[in-house]
Amino acid sequence: MKKMSVSLSGHHTSISLEQEFINALREIASQRGESVASIIEHIDATRTPGTNLSSAIRIWVLQNISRM
């Protein structure tokens, strides 16, 4: 597990993800021409209430990795 620090709506938070998910998130962001932070902000804004942000990111990566 690796910790990533991100700023969401002006608040700093730390997210723990496996390196493979971090790599995939960076690759998807690069291919889309977006920043990792903007993708995480989108995931945070649209996740189901009560869902852990790290879990929501993992699910989002799995759903979007096949579209690369």
GIRATA-V430159 format. One record per residue. N is the residue number from 1. RES is the residue in one small letter. PSI is psi as a letter, one per 40 degrees, with the letter a starting at -180 (* if undefined). BURIAL is b if it has 24 or more other C-alpha atoms within 12 Angstrom, else e. D_LAST is the distance of its C-alpha to the last C-alpha in Angstrom with 1 decimal. Layout:
BEGIN
N:RES:PSI:BURIAL:D_LAST
N:RES:PSI:BURIAL:D_LAST
END
This chain:
BEGIN
1:m:i:e:23.9
2:k:i:e:23.5
3:k:h:e:24.6
4:m:h:b:22.8
5:s:h:e:25.0
6:v:i:e:23.8
7:s:h:e:25.8
8:l:h:e:25.4
9:s:f:e:27.7
10:g:e:e:29.9
11:h:h:e:30.2
12:h:h:e:29.1
13:t:i:e:27.6
14:s:h:e:26.4
15:i:h:b:23.5
16:s:h:e:23.5
17:l:i:b:20.2
18:e:i:e:19.6
19:q:d:e:18.4
20:e:d:e:15.3
21:f:d:b:14.3
22:i:d:b:15.2
23:n:d:e:13.2
24:a:d:b:10.0
25:l:d:b:11.1
26:r:d:b:11.9
27:e:d:e:8.7
28:i:d:b:6.9
29:a:d:e:10.2
30:s:d:e:10.4
31:q:d:e:7.5
32:r:e:e:9.0
33:g:f:e:12.4
34:e:i:e:13.7
35:s:i:e:15.8
36:v:d:b:15.3
37:a:d:b:18.6
38:s:d:e:17.7
39:i:d:b:14.9
40:i:d:b:17.5
41:e:d:b:20.1
42:h:d:e:18.2
43:i:d:b:17.7
44:d:d:b:21.3
45:a:d:e:22.6
46:t:e:e:21.0
47:r:i:e:21.5
48:t:h:e:24.3
49:p:h:e:27.6
50:g:e:e:28.6
51:t:h:e:25.1
52:n:h:e:24.8
53:l:d:b:22.3
54:s:d:b:20.9
55:s:d:e:20.5
56:a:d:b:18.8
57:i:d:b:16.2
58:r:d:b:15.6
59:i:d:e:15.2
60:w:d:b:12.9
61:v:d:b:10.5
62:l:d:e:10.9
63:q:d:e:10.4
64:n:e:e:7.1
65:i:d:e:5.6
66:s:e:e:5.5
67:r:e:e:3.8
68:m:*:e:0.0
END
